[in-house]
Amino acid sequence: MSVPRRPPALLAAPLLALALLLTGCGSDAAPEETPVGVPGQGAAGPQSDAASALRASPAPTPTPSPAEIPGLGPETLAQIPAEARQAFVVTGEEADSYRSSAVLYSRADPAQGWEPVAGPWPAHNGMEGWTDHHVAGDRRSPTGVYTLTDAGGRLPDPGALLPYDEHPRFAVDGEGFFGEPLEGSFDYVVAINYNRTEGVSPLDRTRPLGLERGGGIWIHVDHDGPTQGCVSIPEELMEELLRTLDPAMNPVIVMGDGETLAR
């Protein structure tokens, strides 16, 4: 007597169930203490949806830090007011050098960082270089970060955004340290707020720190030689600077020799 054969489907079902019990199925990764082989608790295999999602998801891109001004160290950067969105950076070649260069930086948002918008421009500073403690007559330019709020000059306003005082008292004559003519040096000026009162003409002689600490430190038209302590740039660049410095952006000047600014 022959034994009836089971249909193939009936034989396959128990085998499939046994295989599932032994191997598990693709799902979220199980905790480490979960025994391998428990149905529904297996690790995601290479063909699973979870593994595919891991392969398809790129690693998060780190958020870049806001761009800083090249050459400025943490001490100098900390002196720049948070509200300042324009910085005219004047970097001297050496502590005792009267030659320097200038770059104007701007930032639309402090979170986005600084971008150069003009320069580098050739510039001169004090005959004897730079100092952290300027005093009257030392022929050195004061290092540091100072606000820029007031402008003026002998010539008519070229379109300055800062308050501009046109006055004949800005006329100057004589010779510089190397015999170069000083005439026209104050045709355009921007007052650097070192030892002065903000919001008045650059001609104002009020000295909050006292007369012995000097004053009248300006950005002015270059006369092809060193200054008594001011910063000077060529006339056409002075005009550009006056048309660019915006009181709404709280401009500052950052000035000093390279080594000092890098602190």
C-alpha positions in Angstrom: 0.0 0.0 0.0 1.4 3.3 -1.0 1.6 6.4 1.3 -0.1 9.5 0.0 2.5 12.3 -0.9 2.1 15.6 0.9 1.6 18.6 -1.4 4.8 20.6 -1.7 3.3 23.7 -0.1 2.5 21.8 3.1 6.2 20.6 3.3 7.5 24.1 2.7 5.5 25.9 5.4 7.1 24.2 8.5 10.6 24.6 6.9 10.0 28.3 6.3 8.8 28.8 9.9 11.8 26.9 11.2 14.1 29.1 9.1 12.5 32.3 10.4 12.9 31.1 14.0 16.6 30.4 13.4 17.5 33.5 11.5 15.2 36.4 12.4 14.2 39.2 10.0 15.4 42.6 9.0 14.4 45.2 11.6 15.8 47.8 14.0 19.0 46.7 15.7 18.3 44.7 18.9 19.8 45.6 22.2 23.0 43.8 23.0 21.3 41.5 25.5 18.7 40.3 23.1 19.5 36.7 22.0 20.2 36.3 18.3 17.5 34.4 16.5 14.4 35.7 18.3 11.8 36.6 15.7 11.5 40.3 15.0 14.7 41.1 17.0 17.5 40.5 14.4 20.1 43.1 13.4 19.5 45.0 10.1 21.0 43.0 7.3 22.7 44.5 4.3 19.5 44.3 2.2 17.2 45.8 4.9 15.5 49.2 4.7 17.3 50.3 7.8 20.7 49.6 6.3 19.8 51.3 3.1 18.7 54.4 5.0 22.1 54.5 6.8 24.0 54.2 3.6 21.8 56.9 1.9 22.1 59.4 4.7 25.2 61.6 4.4 27.2 62.6 7.4 26.2 66.0 8.8 28.4 68.8 7.5 30.0 70.8 10.3 28.8 74.4 10.5 31.8 76.6 9.5 33.0 79.2 12.1 32.4 82.9 11.2 35.3 84.2 9.2 37.8 86.2 11.3 40.0 89.0 10.1 43.4 87.6 9.1 46.3 88.6 11.3 44.3 89.5 14.4 44.8 87.5 17.5 42.2 86.8 20.3 43.1 89.9 22.4 42.7 92.2 19.4 39.5 90.6 18.2 38.0 90.9 21.7 38.4 94.7 21.6 36.2 95.0 18.5 32.7 95.9 19.7 30.0 93.4 19.0 27.9 96.0 17.2 30.8 97.0 14.8 30.1 95.9 11.2 33.0 97.8 9.5 36.6 97.5 10.5 39.4 99.5 8.9 42.5 97.4 9.7 45.9 99.2 9.5 48.8 96.8 9.9 52.4 98.2 10.4 55.3 96.3 8.9 57.3 96.4 12.2 56.9 98.0 15.6 59.4 100.7 14.7 58.3 101.1 11.0 56.3 104.0 9.6 55.1 101.9 6.7 51.8 100.0 6.9 48.9 98.7 4.8 45.2 99.0 5.2 42.2 96.8 4.4 38.5 97.6 5.0 36.4 94.7 6.3 32.7 94.4 6.6 30.2 92.0 8.0 26.5 91.9 7.4 25.9 89.7 10.4 28.4 88.8 13.2 27.4 85.1 12.8 28.6 85.2 9.2 32.0 86.8 9.9 34.1 89.4 8.2 34.8 89.9 4.5 37.4 92.3 2.9 35.6 95.0 0.8 38.5 97.3 -0.1 42.3 97.2 -0.1 45.0 96.4 0.7 46.0 100.0 0.4 49.5 101.5 1.1 49.6 103.6 4.2 51.9 105.5 6.5 51.9 105.8 10.3 54.0 107.5 12.9 57.7 108.2 12.2 58.8 106.0 15.1 56.3 103.3 14.6 53.7 102.1 17.1 53.1 102.2 20.9 50.7 100.7 23.4 51.0 103.9 25.5 51.0 107.0 23.2 52.1 110.3 24.7 52.3 113.7 23.1 55.4 114.1 20.9 56.5 110.5 20.8 56.0 110.3 17.0 54.3 106.9 17.4 50.8 105.9 16.5 48.7 104.4 19.2 47.8 100.7 18.9 44.3 99.5 19.6 40.7 99.5 18.4 39.0 102.9 18.2 35.6 104.0 16.9 35.2 106.3 13.9 32.3 108.8 14.2 33.4 112.1 12.7 35.0 113.5 9.6 35.9 116.8 8.0 38.4 118.5 5.8 39.5 121.7 3.9 37.7 120.5 0.8 33.9 120.2 0.3 32.2 117.0 1.5 32.9 114.3 -1.2 29.8 112.4 -0.1 30.8 111.2 3.3 28.3 109.2 5.4 29.9 110.3 8.6 29.1 113.8 9.8 31.5 116.1 7.8 32.9 119.4 9.0 34.3 121.5 6.1 36.5 124.2 7.5 39.5 126.3 6.4 41.3 125.5 9.6 42.1 122.1 8.1 44.6 123.9 5.8 48.3 122.9 6.5 51.6 123.8 5.1 55.3 123.2 5.8 57.4 120.0 5.3 57.3 116.5 6.5 60.2 114.5 8.0 61.9 114.0 4.7 61.2 117.4 3.2 58.0 116.4 1.5 55.3 119.1 1.3 52.4 118.8 3.8 50.0 120.9 1.9 46.7 119.1 1.3 47.3 116.5 4.0 44.1 117.5 5.8 41.9 118.1 2.7 40.0 115.0 4.0 40.2 113.5 7.5 38.5 111.0 9.7 39.0 111.5 13.4 40.3 108.4 15.2 38.6 108.4 18.6 41.8 108.2 20.7 41.7 110.7 23.5 38.9 112.8 22.0 35.1 113.3 22.5 32.9 111.5 20.0 30.3 113.4 18.0 32.2 116.6 17.4 34.4 118.1 14.7 37.9 116.5 14.4 39.1 120.1 15.1 37.8 119.8 18.7 40.7 119.8 21.1 39.1 118.2 24.2 41.4 115.6 25.6 39.6 113.3 28.1 42.9 111.5 29.0 44.8 114.8 29.4 47.0 116.8 27.1 50.1 114.7 28.0 48.5 111.7 26.2 48.4 113.4 22.9 45.5 113.7 20.5 44.5 114.8 17.1 45.1 111.3 15.7 43.4 111.1 12.3 43.2 109.2 9.1 44.2 111.8 6.5 45.6 112.3 3.0 49.0 110.8 2.5 52.0 113.2 1.9 54.4 110.5 0.9 56.1 110.2 4.3 55.6 109.3 7.9 53.3 111.1 10.2 53.4 112.5 13.8 51.1 109.7 14.9 48.2 109.6 12.4 47.4 107.1 9.6 47.6 108.4 6.1 46.4 107.0 2.7 46.3 108.4 -0.8 43.7 111.1 -1.5 41.6 109.1 -3.9 41.4 106.3 -1.3 40.5 108.8 1.4 37.5 109.9 -0.7 36.5 106.2 -1.2 36.8 105.6 2.6 34.7 108.7 3.4 32.0 107.4 1.0 32.1 104.0 2.6 32.3 104.3 6.3 28.7 104.2 7.5 27.7 105.3 11.0 24.8 102.8 10.9 27.5 100.1 10.8 29.4 101.4 13.8 32.9 101.5 12.1 36.1 101.1 13.9 39.8 101.3 13.1 42.1 98.4 14.2 45.7 99.7 14.2 49.1 98.5 15.2 52.2 96.6 14.0 51.6 93.0 12.9 53.1 91.4 16.0 50.9 93.4 18.3 47.7 92.9 16.4 48.4 89.1 16.4 48.2 88.9 20.2 
